[in-house]
Amino acid sequence: MRKGRSARAGAGFNTGIQANDADIRELVSLYAAGNLKQAETRARRLIAEFPATLVAYNVLGAAQSGQGKPKKAIASYRQALKVNPDYVDAHYNLGNTFKALGKLGSAAASYRQAIKLKPDFAEAHINLGILLKDMGKPEGAISSYRQALKLMPLQPDIHSNLGNALLELGRNEEAIAAYRQSIKVKPDHAEGHFGLANVLQAAGESEAAVAAYRAAVKIMPSHVEALCNLGRVLTGLGRLEEAAASLALAVKINPGFALAHHNLGTALIELDAFEDAAAAFECALDADPGLAASHASLGMLHERLNDLDKALEHTQRARELVPDDPAALLSWAVIQKRKGDRQGAIETLTPLAKRGAPGNIGAQIHSELGKLHDREGDCTRAFDCFRAANDLQAQSESAARYSKAAFLEEVEEIGKALSAGGEWKQWAGDDAGETPSFIVGFPRSGTTLLDQILDAHPVIQVMEEQAALDHVVAHIAEAHGAYPSILGELTVEAVSDLRMRYFANVERSITRQPGTLLVDKYPLNIRHIPLILRLFPNAGIILAMRHPCDVILSNFMQAYKINDAMANFFTLEDAAHCYARVMGLWQNCTELLPVKFHMVKYEALVGDFDTEVRGLLEFLGVGWDEAVLGHIEHAKARGVINTPSYQSVTEPIYQRAKYRWKRYQREIEPVLGELQPFIEAFGYSDQPT
């Protein structure tokens, strides 16, 4: 928030033959009290009687300007300058009026003339600085602000305005010093904290920026720009609930703040609240129909919701507004692909990839281009694109917050606890109450296809990709001690409490359909098999299986939302290592625990649907129902499918992904040694080429 200086109406006494001091004071008082019409009338009378009364011209111009008559105000100020060309206040007020009319060059000339006549005119230096920054001349603005500070060093607004100009030039360290000085002068200067937060964010110091934004909001709770920027930074840090709360407050204070609505939509997408996100973007467009970013986001969101008509409508509008917007072009390319024009999609994305879009959007562009080249059979280009996408993600601020080692350490700790022996097979309590089944497997093993098939069955309800079990793990660690070593010591009462907590998490995630079997689909729950059996000894485990080489290749090819687990998929080497740790734990679980499981191989499922699905339904204890044959339409009707497979599961079952790794055998070769034991153990040694 930049603060300049308004019209000066009280100077100019004793200049030539003029009205007496009492009349002038009365005139100035009328203006100061806001009686603009009376001030204008009184000024005209004084000018008619005493034409050399400069203050009267000045008050007349100020009163006219205040009544929305800027051209008349300019005429009045110019008349004053005819009487006395060196009348400083008239030059200054002319500058203010020209600025209000958008005549920036004339405004700058007037301010400069005022400064020439009165070099210590601090207000003129300040307003000239603001004007020059608006004109895209930050260097000139900096000079003006520094001159003003020589005259008024204890004005916090000038320090923060100086910081704004320095920030625009990328002179971050100097900007930080300016903002800190504004805060030193006035510790509760909200704009100083806000500016400091902006420059810290620009410098990549997100946590420090959060603290500074919070300081600004504490001082000025209605500071919507600070709330909006705070929400954006928190979204980038993955603190999504906090982000949504900050942005919701911003739009409550100012419902017409389009950018805050847009940022709220972005946070809600990350929270998987897709319908609420769409509503937020629509609110942004109500406030600013020309906000291309919201049109682009709605295009991608509706594509995700499988509503291609709306996706196309918003994407085209975004492209009209900003023809080279990367997000809009990415959305357009995805729609082209889904409508069968893969070559057109490649032609759309290739220039974008070469241009080098930044951050997450750049990773998505390379990833989508890789998928297109893969479909076209150009494996070399495809692999290069996937590698570029992963490199961008690995270098992102988001990736820096997660640790691939942390996930592997958790898997290792579960394995150690399992191998230690003890009470693992002496499960406390019975299995009273509802018993869910679980779809598990290494990511990209066909779990989403199984999910869609089973959810189409009238007596099965699938909970898709909800971390209900992870919440239980967090509670165990907090309330009972280290997880997983404590599992063998849990009492019957503790187990009963954990079951209730699990189902409470389920109820928060989905609305349960009475009389249906709950199937919890979360692939990496495979590492929590000991916990599942501790809570539900009779739980049915559906193991999704796919050739290990295809699995790690597919994970390498996905632009995931990053977390500790997904951070293992930026390279094939890391993906293979992660696979070996996770699937090795699975093997230990089946050897040491009474796991009741049914394996569904992806290759068999896409090859003989009826046989594989009948066997799976028999394992779950439900009969065949023709509804499972309509799983594609069912998937489309569900709206959001919250996995990277959301596009493919709305297509007829296809064979193209089976043994795809053979086309990338040169790239896979270095990791075959680590995968070979699992290729043999899971029955893939004699697969066709």
matplotlib code that plots the C-alpha trace (Angstrom):
import matplotlib.pyplot as plt

x = [0.0, 1.8, 1.0, 1.5, 0.6, -2.7, -3.5, -2.0, -4.5, -3.1, 0.1, 0.8, 0.0, 1.3, 1.9, 1.1, -2.2, -4.6, -7.5, -6.9, -5.7, -9.1, -10.8, -8.1, -8.3, -12.1, -11.7, -9.1, -11.3, -14.3, -12.1, -10.6, -14.1, -15.1, -17.5, -16.3, -19.1, -19.0, -15.2, -15.5, -18.0, -16.0, -12.8, -14.4, -15.6, -12.2, -10.5, -13.0, -12.2, -8.5, -7.1, -3.6, -4.9, -2.9, -4.4, -7.9, -6.8, -5.3, -8.4, -10.6, -8.6, -8.6, -12.3, -13.0, -10.8, -12.6, -15.9, -14.7, -13.9, -10.2, -10.1, -11.5, -9.0, -6.1, -7.4, -7.5, -3.9, -2.7, -4.3, -2.5, 0.8, 0.0, -0.1, 3.1, 5.0, 7.0, 3.9, 5.1, 1.8, 0.1, 2.8, 2.4, -1.4, -1.2, 1.0, -1.7, -4.5, -2.6, -1.7, -5.4, -6.2, -3.5, -1.4, 1.8, 4.3, 2.7, 2.3, 6.1, 7.0, 4.8, 6.3, 9.8, 9.1, 7.8, 11.0, 13.1, 11.5, 11.5, 14.2, 13.2, 9.5, 9.4, 5.8, 6.7, 9.6, 7.3, 4.6, 7.1, 8.6, 5.2, 4.5, 7.8, 7.3, 3.8, 5.5, 7.9, 10.9, 11.9, 15.4, 13.9, 11.5, 14.4, 16.2, 13.0, 12.4, 16.0, 15.6, 12.4, 14.1, 16.8, 14.1, 11.8, 13.9, 11.3, 8.5, 7.9, 5.8, 8.7, 11.0, 8.5, 7.9, 11.6, 11.6, 8.9, 10.9, 14.1, 12.2, 10.9, 14.5, 15.5, 17.7, 16.4, 19.0, 18.5, 14.8, 15.0, 17.1, 14.5, 11.5, 13.4, 14.1, 10.4, 9.7, 12.5, 11.0, 7.5, 7.3, 3.6, 3.9, 1.9, 3.1, 6.7, 6.0, 4.0, 6.8, 9.4, 7.3, 7.0, 10.8, 11.5, 9.1, 10.8, 14.1, 12.8, 12.7, 9.1, 9.0, 10.4, 7.8, 5.0, 6.1, 6.3, 2.8, 1.4, 3.0, 1.3, -2.1, -1.7, -1.3, -4.0, -6.4, -8.2, -5.1, -6.5, -3.3, -1.3, -3.9, -3.9, -0.2, 0.1, -2.4, -0.4, 2.9, 1.3, -0.1, 3.4, 4.7, 2.0, 0.2, -3.1, -5.6, -3.8, -3.7, -7.4, -8.3, -6.2, -7.7, -11.2, -10.8, -9.4, -12.5, -14.8, -13.3, -13.3, -15.6, -14.5, -10.9, -10.4, -6.9, -7.8, -10.6, -8.2, -5.6, -8.2, -9.2, -5.6, -5.3, -8.6, -7.4, -4.4, -6.9, -8.8, -11.9, -12.6, -16.1, -15.3, -12.2, -14.4, -16.7, -13.7, -12.5, -16.0, -16.1, -12.7, -14.2, -17.3, -15.0, -12.7, -14.0, -10.6, -8.6, -6.9, -5.4, -8.8, -10.1, -7.0, -7.4, -11.1, -10.1, -7.7, -10.2, -13.1, -10.8, -10.0, -13.7, -14.1, -16.3, -14.5, -17.0, -16.6, -12.9, -12.7, -14.9, -12.6, -9.4, -10.3, -11.2, -7.9, -6.1, -8.0, -7.0, -3.3, -2.4, 0.9, -0.2, 1.5, -1.3, -3.9, -1.8, -1.2, -4.9, -5.6, -3.0, -4.6, -8.0, -6.6, -5.1, -8.3, -10.2, -7.7, -5.5, -2.2, -0.1, -1.8, -1.1, 2.6, 2.7, 1.1, 3.5, 6.8, 7.5, 6.4, 8.9, 11.7, 10.8, 11.2, 8.1, 9.1, 8.3, 5.4, 3.7, 7.0, 7.1, 3.6, 4.3, 7.3, 5.4, 2.4, 4.7, 6.4, 3.1, 2.2, 5.6, 5.1, 1.7, 3.3, 6.0, 8.9, 10.5, 13.7, 11.9, 9.4, 12.1, 13.9, 10.7, 10.0, 13.5, 13.2, 9.9, 11.4, 14.5, 12.2, 10.2, 13.3, 14.7, 11.4, 10.8, 8.1, 10.5, 12.9, 10.3, 10.2, 12.6, 12.7, 14.9, 12.1, 9.7, 12.3, 13.2, 9.6, 9.4, 12.7, 11.4, 8.2, 10.3, 12.6, 9.7, 8.1, 11.3, 11.9, 9.3, 7.5, 3.7, 3.1, 0.8, -1.0, -3.5, -5.4, -9.1, -11.6, -12.7, -16.1, -17.9, -17.4, -14.3, -13.1, -11.1, -8.0, -6.6, -2.9, 0.1, 3.0, 1.8, 0.9, 0.1, -3.5, -5.1, -7.3, -8.7, -9.6, -11.1, -13.4, -14.5, -15.4, -17.1, -19.4, -20.7, -23.9, -22.9, -19.3, -18.2, -14.6, -12.9, -10.4, -7.0, -7.9, -5.2, -7.5, -4.9, -2.1, -4.2, -4.4, -0.6, -0.1, -2.4, -0.5, 2.8, 1.4, -0.6, 1.1, 4.7, 6.9, 5.2, 5.4, 7.3, 4.3, 1.9, 2.6, 1.9, -1.5, -4.3, -7.7, -9.1, -6.5, -7.2, -10.9, -10.2, -8.0, -10.7, -13.2, -10.7, -10.2, -13.9, -14.2, -11.6, -13.6, -16.8, -14.9, -13.8, -16.9, -20.6, -21.0, -23.7, -25.5, -25.3, -22.1, -18.7, -16.1, -13.0, -10.1, -8.0, -4.7, -1.8, 1.0, -1.1, 0.8, 3.5, 0.9, -0.2, 0.9, -1.3, -4.2, -4.1, -3.7, -7.0, -8.8, -7.5, -9.9, -9.5, -9.3, -6.2, -6.4, -2.9, -2.6, 0.4, 2.1, 5.4, 8.0, 9.7, 6.4, 5.7, 8.9, 8.8, 5.2, 6.1, 9.1, 6.6, 4.2, 4.3, 3.0, 2.0, 5.2, 5.4, 8.1, 7.0, 6.7, 10.1, 11.5, 10.4, 12.5, 14.9, 14.6, 17.3, 15.5, 12.2, 13.7, 15.3, 12.0, 10.1, 12.6, 12.2, 8.4, 7.8, 10.4, 8.4, 5.3, 7.1, 8.1, 4.5, 3.1, 5.8, 5.3, 1.7, -1.6, -2.4, -5.6, -4.9, -5.9, -3.5, -4.8, -2.3, -2.8, -1.8, -4.3, -7.1, -6.8, -6.5, -9.4, -11.6, -14.5, -12.3, -10.2, -13.1, -15.2, -12.3, -11.9, -15.6, -15.6, -12.7, -14.7, -17.7, -20.0, -21.6, -21.1, -23.1, -23.4, -22.9, -19.1, -19.1, -20.2, -17.2, -16.2, -19.5, -19.5, -16.0, -17.2, -20.2, -18.1, -16.7, -13.4, -11.0, -8.2, -5.3, -2.9, -4.9, -8.1, -7.9, -7.1, -9.8, -12.5, -11.3, -12.1, -9.6, -6.5, -3.4, -0.9, 0.6, 1.2, 5.0, 5.6, 9.0, 10.3, 10.3, 12.5, 14.8, 17.9, 16.9, 15.6, 18.7, 20.8, 18.1, 17.1, 19.5, 17.6, 14.3, 15.1, 14.3, 10.8, 10.3, 10.9, 9.0, 5.9, 5.9, 7.1, 10.2, 8.6, 6.5, 6.2, 8.3]
y = [0.0, 3.1, 6.4, 9.7, 13.2, 14.9, 18.5, 21.4, 24.3, 26.4, 27.9, 31.1, 33.9, 37.4, 36.9, 40.1, 42.0, 39.5, 39.0, 39.6, 36.7, 36.2, 35.6, 33.2, 31.3, 31.0, 29.7, 27.1, 26.0, 25.4, 23.2, 21.4, 20.7, 19.0, 21.8, 21.7, 23.5, 26.3, 26.5, 26.7, 29.5, 31.4, 31.0, 32.4, 35.4, 36.1, 35.7, 38.1, 40.7, 39.9, 38.3, 37.9, 35.7, 32.5, 30.4, 31.0, 29.5, 26.6, 26.0, 26.3, 23.7, 21.4, 21.8, 21.1, 18.1, 16.8, 17.1, 15.1, 18.1, 17.5, 19.6, 22.6, 22.0, 22.0, 25.4, 26.8, 25.7, 27.1, 30.4, 30.5, 29.9, 32.8, 35.0, 33.4, 30.8, 29.9, 28.9, 25.5, 24.2, 24.7, 22.7, 19.9, 19.9, 19.9, 16.8, 15.1, 16.0, 14.9, 11.6, 11.0, 11.6, 9.1, 11.8, 10.5, 12.4, 15.7, 14.7, 13.9, 17.2, 19.1, 17.2, 17.9, 21.6, 21.7, 20.0, 22.4, 25.3, 23.7, 20.9, 20.0, 19.3, 15.8, 15.1, 15.9, 13.5, 10.8, 11.2, 11.4, 8.1, 6.5, 7.8, 6.7, 3.2, 3.1, 4.3, 1.3, 3.4, 1.8, 3.3, 6.8, 5.9, 4.7, 8.0, 9.9, 7.8, 8.2, 12.0, 11.9, 9.8, 12.4, 14.8, 12.4, 9.5, 8.4, 7.8, 4.0, 4.3, 5.8, 2.9, 0.3, 2.1, 2.0, -1.7, -2.2, -0.5, -2.4, -5.7, -4.9, -4.7, -7.9, -6.1, -8.4, -7.7, -3.9, -4.4, -6.5, -3.8, -1.1, -3.2, -4.0, -0.2, 0.5, -2.0, -0.6, 2.9, 1.5, -2.1, -2.4, -1.2, -3.8, -2.7, -3.2, -6.8, -7.4, -6.1, -8.1, -11.2, -10.6, -10.3, -13.3, -15.4, -14.1, -15.2, -18.7, -18.3, -19.5, -20.3, -16.8, -15.3, -17.1, -15.6, -12.1, -12.4, -13.6, -10.5, -8.2, -9.9, -9.8, -6.0, -5.6, -8.5, -7.2, -7.1, -9.2, -9.1, -10.5, -13.2, -14.0, -14.3, -16.2, -18.8, -19.1, -19.7, -22.2, -24.1, -24.3, -25.6, -28.3, -26.8, -27.0, -26.7, -23.5, -22.2, -22.7, -21.1, -18.0, -17.7, -18.3, -15.4, -13.2, -13.8, -13.3, -9.9, -9.0, -11.2, -9.4, -10.3, -12.5, -13.6, -14.8, -16.9, -18.3, -19.2, -20.8, -23.0, -24.1, -25.0, -27.0, -29.0, -30.0, -31.0, -33.1, -31.0, -30.7, -29.4, -26.7, -25.8, -25.4, -23.1, -21.0, -20.6, -19.6, -17.0, -15.7, -15.3, -13.6, -11.0, -10.9, -12.6, -12.0, -14.0, -16.4, -18.5, -19.4, -20.4, -22.6, -24.1, -24.9, -26.4, -28.8, -29.5, -30.3, -32.6, -34.3, -34.6, -36.2, -33.3, -32.5, -30.0, -27.7, -28.3, -27.2, -24.2, -22.8, -23.8, -22.0, -18.9, -19.0, -19.3, -16.3, -14.2, -15.3, -17.3, -18.5, -19.4, -22.8, -24.0, -23.3, -25.0, -28.0, -28.4, -28.0, -30.7, -33.1, -32.5, -33.0, -36.3, -37.5, -36.6, -38.8, -36.1, -37.2, -35.5, -32.2, -32.5, -33.2, -30.1, -28.0, -29.2, -29.5, -25.7, -25.3, -28.0, -26.3, -22.9, -24.3, -23.6, -23.4, -25.6, -28.0, -26.9, -27.6, -31.1, -31.7, -30.5, -32.9, -35.7, -35.3, -35.1, -38.2, -40.1, -38.9, -40.0, -43.4, -43.8, -43.0, -45.6, -43.1, -44.5, -42.5, -39.2, -40.4, -41.5, -38.2, -36.3, -38.4, -37.8, -34.0, -34.0, -35.9, -33.7, -30.6, -32.2, -33.4, -29.8, -28.2, -26.5, -29.1, -32.0, -30.5, -30.9, -34.7, -37.5, -40.7, -42.2, -41.5, -43.8, -46.5, -46.3, -46.8, -49.9, -51.2, -50.6, -52.5, -55.3, -55.4, -55.5, -58.3, -60.4, -59.9, -62.6, -62.4, -62.0, -61.2, -64.3, -63.9, -61.3, -59.7, -59.8, -61.1, -59.6, -58.4, -55.9, -54.8, -56.2, -54.3, -55.7, -53.9, -53.4, -53.1, -53.4, -51.4, -48.2, -48.7, -52.3, -52.0, -51.0, -48.3, -50.7, -53.1, -50.2, -49.2, -52.8, -53.6, -50.3, -51.0, -54.0, -53.1, -54.7, -53.3, -49.8, -48.8, -46.1, -44.6, -43.3, -42.1, -42.3, -43.7, -46.2, -43.7, -41.6, -44.7, -45.1, -41.5, -42.0, -45.2, -43.3, -40.4, -42.4, -45.7, -45.3, -46.1, -47.6, -50.5, -52.1, -51.4, -53.5, -56.7, -55.1, -53.5, -54.6, -55.8, -52.4, -50.5, -52.6, -51.9, -48.2, -48.2, -50.0, -47.3, -44.6, -46.3, -46.3, -42.7, -41.7, -43.7, -41.8, -38.5, -39.6, -41.2, -41.6, -45.3, -47.2, -49.5, -53.2, -53.0, -54.5, -51.8, -52.1, -49.8, -49.1, -47.5, -49.3, -48.5, -49.9, -52.9, -51.8, -51.8, -55.5, -56.2, -53.4, -54.4, -57.9, -56.5, -54.6, -57.0, -60.6, -61.8, -59.0, -60.0, -58.6, -58.1, -58.0, -56.1, -57.6, -56.5, -57.3, -55.5, -53.9, -52.5, -51.2, -49.3, -47.9, -46.7, -45.0, -43.3, -42.1, -40.4, -36.8, -37.5, -35.1, -35.5, -37.1, -39.2, -42.3, -40.7, -39.1, -42.5, -42.4, -39.7, -42.3, -45.9, -46.9, -45.4, -46.9, -50.4, -50.0, -48.9, -51.8, -54.3, -52.9, -52.8, -56.1, -57.8, -56.7, -58.2, -61.5, -61.5, -60.7, -63.7, -66.0, -64.9, -63.8, -65.5, -63.2, -64.1, -62.7, -63.0, -62.0, -60.4, -60.1, -57.1, -59.0, -61.8, -59.3, -57.4, -60.7, -62.7, -60.2, -62.6, -65.4, -63.0, -60.9, -64.0, -65.4, -62.1, -61.8, -65.3, -64.5, -61.5, -63.6, -61.8, -63.2, -62.3, -59.2, -58.0, -54.4, -55.1, -55.2, -51.6, -50.4, -47.9, -46.0, -46.3, -44.7, -41.8, -41.3, -41.2, -37.9, -37.6, -40.6, -39.5, -41.4, -40.8, -43.5, -41.4, -41.2, -44.8, -46.4, -44.5, -46.3, -49.8, -52.3, -52.3, -54.4, -51.7, -51.3, -55.0, -55.7, -52.2, -52.4, -54.5, -51.4, -49.7, -52.7, -50.6, -48.2, -51.0, -53.1, -51.4, -52.3, -55.8, -57.4, -55.9, -56.8, -60.3, -62.1, -60.6, -61.4, -65.0, -65.0, -63.5, -65.8, -63.6, -65.4, -66.9, -64.0, -63.4, -60.8]
z = [0.0, -1.2, 0.5, -1.3, -0.3, -1.3, -2.4, -0.4, 0.0, 2.8, 1.7, -0.3, 2.2, 1.6, -2.1, -4.1, -3.6, -2.1, 0.3, 3.9, 6.2, 7.8, 4.5, 3.4, 6.7, 6.3, 2.8, 3.8, 6.7, 4.4, 2.2, 5.2, 6.6, 3.3, 2.2, -1.4, -3.1, -0.6, -0.8, -4.6, -4.5, -1.9, -3.8, -7.0, -5.1, -3.6, -7.0, -8.6, -5.9, -5.4, -8.6, -7.1, -4.2, -5.0, -2.2, -3.7, -7.0, -5.2, -3.1, -6.1, -8.0, -5.0, -4.5, -8.2, -8.2, -5.1, -6.9, -9.9, -12.1, -12.9, -16.1, -14.3, -11.5, -14.0, -15.4, -11.9, -11.1, -14.4, -13.7, -10.4, -12.2, -14.6, -11.5, -10.1, -12.2, -9.0, -7.0, -5.7, -4.5, -7.8, -9.6, -7.0, -7.2, -11.0, -10.7, -8.5, -10.9, -14.1, -12.3, -11.5, -15.2, -16.3, -17.9, -16.2, -18.2, -17.4, -13.8, -13.5, -15.1, -12.6, -9.6, -10.9, -11.2, -7.7, -6.5, -8.5, -6.9, -3.4, -3.2, 0.4, -0.7, 0.7, -0.4, -4.0, -3.8, -2.5, -5.1, -7.9, -6.6, -6.7, -10.1, -11.6, -10.2, -11.9, -15.1, -15.0, -13.9, -10.6, -10.7, -10.8, -8.1, -5.9, -6.3, -5.4, -2.3, -1.1, -1.4, 0.6, 3.3, 3.7, 4.6, 6.5, 7.7, 10.3, 7.8, 7.5, 4.3, 2.4, 3.5, 2.4, -0.9, -1.4, -0.7, -3.3, -6.0, -5.1, -5.1, -8.7, -9.8, -8.1, -5.6, -2.8, -0.1, -0.4, -0.4, 2.8, 4.4, 3.4, 4.8, 8.0, 8.4, 8.0, 10.8, 13.0, 12.7, 13.4, 14.6, 14.0, 10.4, 8.5, 5.1, 6.2, 7.3, 4.1, 1.9, 3.8, 3.3, -0.4, -0.9, 1.3, -0.8, -4.0, -2.5, -1.8, 2.0, 2.3, 6.0, 6.8, 4.4, 6.3, 9.6, 8.0, 6.4, 9.7, 11.4, 8.9, 9.4, 13.2, 12.9, 10.3, 10.3, 7.3, 5.1, 2.3, 0.1, 3.0, 3.6, -0.1, -0.4, 2.9, 1.5, -1.7, 0.1, 2.5, -0.5, -1.9, 1.4, 1.5, 4.5, 2.7, 5.6, 6.8, 3.2, 2.6, 5.9, 5.1, 1.6, 2.8, 5.2, 2.4, 0.2, 3.2, 3.8, 0.1, -1.9, -5.1, -4.7, -7.8, -7.1, -3.6, -5.0, -7.6, -5.0, -2.8, -5.8, -6.2, -2.5, -2.7, -5.7, -3.6, -0.9, -3.5, -2.9, -6.6, -6.5, -4.0, -6.1, -9.2, -7.2, -6.1, -9.7, -10.8, -8.0, -9.3, -12.8, -11.5, -10.0, -13.0, -16.2, -17.8, -15.3, -17.7, -14.9, -13.5, -17.0, -17.4, -14.0, -14.7, -18.0, -16.3, -13.5, -15.8, -17.8, -14.5, -13.9, -17.4, -18.5, -21.7, -23.1, -20.1, -20.1, -23.8, -23.1, -20.4, -22.0, -25.2, -23.3, -21.4, -24.8, -26.2, -23.2, -23.0, -26.2, -24.8, -21.3, -20.4, -18.2, -20.9, -23.6, -21.4, -20.8, -24.6, -25.4, -22.9, -24.5, -28.0, -26.8, -25.3, -28.5, -30.4, -31.9, -30.4, -33.1, -32.6, -28.8, -29.5, -31.8, -29.0, -26.2, -28.0, -28.3, -24.7, -23.5, -25.5, -24.1, -20.6, -18.5, -14.8, -11.8, -11.6, -14.8, -16.7, -15.2, -16.3, -19.8, -20.1, -18.5, -20.9, -23.9, -22.8, -22.6, -26.1, -27.6, -25.8, -27.4, -30.8, -30.2, -30.0, -26.8, -27.0, -27.0, -24.4, -22.0, -22.4, -21.6, -18.5, -17.3, -17.8, -15.9, -13.0, -12.9, -12.6, -9.8, -8.0, -8.0, -6.9, -3.5, -2.9, -3.3, -0.9, 1.9, 1.5, 2.0, 0.0, 2.8, 5.4, 3.5, 3.1, 6.8, 7.8, 5.6, 7.1, 10.7, 10.0, 8.6, 11.6, 14.0, 12.0, 11.9, 15.6, 16.4, 19.7, 19.8, 16.1, 15.6, 19.0, 17.9, 20.8, 20.7, 18.2, 14.9, 16.0, 14.0, 10.4, 8.6, 5.5, 2.7, 1.3, -2.2, -1.9, -4.2, -5.4, -7.2, -10.9, -10.5, -11.6, -8.3, -9.9, -12.5, -9.7, -7.7, -10.6, -11.3, -7.7, -7.0, -9.9, -8.0, -6.1, -2.8, -2.7, -1.9, -2.6, -0.6, -3.0, -2.0, 1.5, 4.3, 6.9, 8.0, 8.1, 10.5, 12.8, 12.5, 13.6, 16.6, 17.6, 17.5, 19.6, 22.1, 22.5, 21.6, 18.6, 15.6, 14.6, 17.5, 19.9, 17.8, 19.7, 23.0, 22.2, 24.5, 23.4, 24.5, 22.5, 19.4, 19.8, 20.1, 17.0, 15.0, 15.9, 15.0, 11.6, 10.9, 12.1, 9.5, 6.9, 7.7, 7.3, 3.9, 2.3, 3.0, 3.8, 1.8, 4.2, 3.5, 1.3, 1.8, 2.4, 0.2, 1.2, -1.9, -1.0, -2.7, -0.2, 2.7, 1.6, 4.1, 6.9, 6.6, 10.2, 11.4, 9.2, 10.6, 14.2, 13.7, 11.4, 11.6, 9.0, 6.5, 2.9, 1.1, -2.6, -4.0, -7.3, -9.2, -12.4, -14.0, -11.7, -14.7, -16.0, -12.4, -11.9, -15.5, -15.0, -11.7, -13.4, -16.1, -13.6, -12.5, -9.0, -6.2, -4.2, -0.8, 1.0, -1.0, -4.4, -4.0, -4.7, -8.4, -9.9, -11.3, -12.3, -9.9, -6.9, -8.1, -8.3, -4.9, -3.4, -5.1, -3.7, -0.1, -0.2, -2.0, 0.2, 3.2, 1.6, 1.2, 4.8, 5.9, 3.9, 5.4, 9.1, 9.3, 8.5, 5.5, 3.7, 0.3, -3.4, -6.1, -9.3, -12.0, -14.3, -17.3, -16.6, -15.8, -19.2, -21.0, -19.4, -17.6, -16.7, -15.2, -13.1, -11.8, -11.0, -8.9, -7.1, -6.3, -5.0, -2.7, -1.4, -0.8, -3.2, -6.3, -9.9, -11.0, -14.6, -13.2, -13.1, -16.9, -16.9, -14.9, -17.6, -17.5, -13.7, -13.6, -15.7, -13.5, -10.3, -11.5, -9.7, -9.9, -7.6, -9.1, -12.0, -13.9, -14.0, -17.8, -18.7, -16.5, -18.5, -21.6, -22.7, -21.3, -23.5, -23.9, -24.8, -21.3, -20.9, -20.9, -22.1, -20.4, -23.3, -25.5, -22.9, -22.2, -22.8, -20.0, -17.7, -18.1, -15.3, -12.6, -13.8, -11.3, -8.3, -9.8, -11.0, -7.6, -7.7, -11.4, -10.5, -7.2, -8.8, -11.8, -14.5, -15.6, -18.7, -19.8, -23.6, -25.2]

ax = plt.figure().add_subplot(projection="3d")
ax.plot(x, y, z, "-o")
ax.set_aspect("equal")
plt.show()
